[in-house]
Amino acid sequence: MTAGVPAVPARDADEAAPLAPSARLLPSLAAVYRAQLSRARVARIPLLFVATFQSIGIMILMRGVVDGGSEARAVVAGSTVLVVAFVALNLLAQYFGQLRASGGLDHYATLPVPPAAVVLGAAGAYASFTVPGTLVTAVTGAVLFGLPLGHLWLLAAVVPLSGAALAGLGAALGLLAPRQELATLLGQLGMSAALLLGVLPAERMPAPIGWARDLLPSTYGVEALARAFDPHPDWAAVAVDLSVCGAVGVLSLAVATWAYRRAAVR
């Protein structure tokens, strides 16, 4: 032993080093959100164009069937929210299905990041990615059908609330599906349901189909946005629709967080 240097007691071989404290929810959420948004911006821009052109094409086709009034408002609102469904539901279901199949969840499980931050960060990034497409679709539809543009600021509430509900559903489908191919199928079926039940006017649907429409999370976002195209919107009804959409979003994200914990420990 060198003179003047105090001896350092050796650590017992069986004594584990203390783990670093878990990161807090909000900083972890911000980090996951930025990472996912950067990834989506690079990989998903072509698909966003597809989603936007698809919705605009549907409105052009429906222009030959629907002249105006409540049916036109329903078509434009449904086509706008369909962009959210394509990205936040369909693509997110595929993403989490691929992440689970490739073992990517193991990477997140090793990080001191709360499960809610992973789910909320990915869902928020995919929902935010839909903003340009929804705005272009809503403005194009309003011009095409001669609807007023004065209340389109309501998109600032409709997009995040509908996006949260659909992204939570998409994440849950991707995490609970036993196979990646099934996650992809479920995501596409969910988007097809949003297309058929959201774009077509509700008054033209049979009663059983209308009940199924009421169960779709995006329906209430469609209803709120459709009211915004009215010259004199019923703001009380808009608030009720947005409240239901928000409640469904909280529930679906909670289910997705539970599904993430379940998939991560297997």
N, C-alpha and C positions, 0 to 999 in steps of 0.2 A: 504493500500500500504506500503510496506517495505521501511524504510528510506534509502536514498542513492541509490535506484534502480530506474532507469528511467522507466517511463511508456512506454509500447510498444503499439502503436496504433493497434487496432483490424482491421483485413482485412474485408472490406465490403463483406457481404454475396453474393452479386451479382457479385463481381469482380472475374473473373476466374484467376487461377494461370497461368503464362506464360508457354507455351509449350517449351520443349527442342528443340533446333535447329535440323533440319534434318541432317542425316549423309551424308557425301560426297559420291559421286558415287564410286570412286575407293576403299576406305576402305570397303564400304558396299558390293561391288562386290567381294572383296577378302574374306570377312567373309562368304557370301552365297556360294561362290565357295568351300571353305574348308569344310563347313558343308555338302553340297551336295555330294562332293567327298567322304567324310567319310561314308555317308549313302549309296552311290552307291557301295562303295567297300565292304561293309558288305552284302548288299542285292542282288547285281546284278552279282557277280562273276559266279554263276552257269549259268546265262543267257548269259554271255559273252562266256563261253565255248560252249554253244549251238550255238551261232552265228558263232563262229570260225569253229566248226566242220561242221556246215551246209554249210559254204562257201567252205571248203576243200572238202566236199562230192560232191558239185556241180562241182567243178573242176575235180574231179576224174571221174564223169559221163561224162563230156564234153570231157575228154581226149580220149574217144573212138570215138568221132565224129570229133573233131578238131585236126589236126596234128601239125600245127605250123603257123608261119607268123602273119599277122595282126589279124586273128581270135583268135589265142592263146593269144595274148597280150590283146585283148578285154575281153576274158573270165577271165583272171587272174586279170586284173584291175577292172572289174565289180564285181567279187567275193570279192575282197579286200574292195571296197567301200560298198559292201552289209553289211559288219560287222558294219560299221558306221551307215548305214540306220537302221539296226535292233535295235541298242541301242539308237542313237540320235533321230531318228524319231519315231519308234514304241514305245519304252519304255517311251520316254519323253511325247508323246501324252497321254499314259495311266497314267503317273504320274500327269500331270496337270489336266486331266479329273477327277482322283480320288481326287486331292486336292480341286478342285472346288465342287465336289459332297459332300465331307465330311466337308466342311466349313473351310478347312485349309487356304484358301485365306484370311479369316477374321483375322487369326493370323498375316500373313504378313502385312495386311492392318493397323494393330495397331502399327507396328514398324515404326520408322522414317527412313525407307529405301526406296530409290527411286525405282519405279517400274522396271526401266531398270536393276537395280542391281539384282533383283530377277530373271528376265528372263535370263539375260546374265550369271549370276552365275550358275544357273541350267543347261543351255545349254552348258556352258563351261565344267562343271563337267562331264556331260554325254558324250560329245565329247571326252574329255581327257581319259575317261574310255575305249575307243575303241582302244587306241594306241597299247597295246600288241597283241590284236587279229588281227589288220590289218597287223602288222609286220609279225606275224607267217603265216598268209594267203598269203601275198605277196611272202615271201621267199619260202614257200612250193609250190606255183603255179609256180614260176620261175624255181625251180628245176624240177618240174613235166613236164613242157613243154620245158625245155631247153632254157630258156630266160636269158639274161645277168642280173647280179645283181648290176652292177656298178653305176646305177643311182637311186637306191632305196632311196637315201637321199631325193628324191622329196616327199616322204611320209610326211616329216616334213612340207610341204606346203599343200599337198592334204588333209591330215586328218583334220587339223583345219578349212580349208576353206569349205570342203565338210561337216564337222561336224557342222559348223555354219549355213550353208544353210539348212541342214536337221533338225537340232535341232530347229531352228526358225520355220520351217514348222510344226514340231511335237508339239511344244509348242502352236502354233496358233490353230492347230486342237484340241488339248486338251482343250484349253480355250474357243473356240468358239462353241464346240459341246454342244448341250443343255442337253445331258445325258452322264453319264460316259460310258455306254455300246457303245454309238455311237462314243465316243472318241477312245475307244479301237478298234472298227471296222475300223475307218478311219486310225489309226496308222498302223494296219495290212495291209490294202489296199495299203497304201503308201509304206510299205516295199515290198509288192508283186510287185508293179510297179517298184521299184528299182531292184528287182530280174529279172523280165522279160525283162525290157527295158535296164538294165545295163549290165547284164551278156551275153545275146545273142549278137552275132556280128551284128553291125548296117547294114552291107551290105546285110544281109539275111532277113531284115525286109521289109514289104510292106511300101510304101510311107506314108500312114496315120499314121501307127505305128511309123515311123521315126519322124514325126512331133510331136507326143506325147512325144517321147523320148527327143526331143529338149527342151520341157517345164519342164522336170524333173530337179530339182536343182543339183542332184548328177551326171548328165550326163557329165558335164564339168570337174568334178574331175576325172571321169572314163577316159575321153579322154586324160587328161593331164598325168595320170599315165600310160595309155597304150603307150603313146609316150616315156615314160621313159624306157620302155622295148626294145625300138628300139636301135640297136647298135649305130646309129647316130641320136639322137633325133632332131626334129625341135623345137628349143628352143623358137623361136618367136611364134609358134603355142601353145606351152606349156604356155607361158606367157599370151596369149589371153584367153586360157581356164581357167587359174587360176584367171584372172581378172574378167571374167564373173561369175565364181563361187563365188568370193569374193563379187561382187556387189549383187548377188542374196542373199548371206548370210546377208548382211547389210539390204536389203529390208525385208527379212523374219523375222529377229530379230526385226525390227521396227514394223512390223505387229503384232508380238507376244507381244511386249511391249504394243501396243495399245489394244490388246485383253485382256491383264492382267488388265489394267486400267478399261476397260469396265466390266470385270467380277468381279473386286474387289468392285466396287461401287454398285453392285446389291444386 
